[in-house]
């Protein structure tokens, strides 16, 4: 049996929860679909509609991605250093 796609209400809950987890509150946007004439901020309904469209079209592809299998060449390379000049000075002294 194929899974049923989520409803708009279910997606809204998921989107609001994910945004709240990173500190974004959609409640600060103007209600409805119209942009705020003073600030140009989009309405809450417009933002949720756009995010629902993104979730429906992109998340399946993103979640299906897997990193390539590690190869010998990649695993034998030195890890990148934050300050390589320090490492160079240590090796040359």
Secondary structure, DSSP 8 states (H G I E B T S, - for coil): -------HHHHHHHHHHHHHHTT--GGGS-SSSS--TTT----HHHHHHHHHHHHHHHHHHHHH-------HHHHTS----S-HHHHHHHHH-
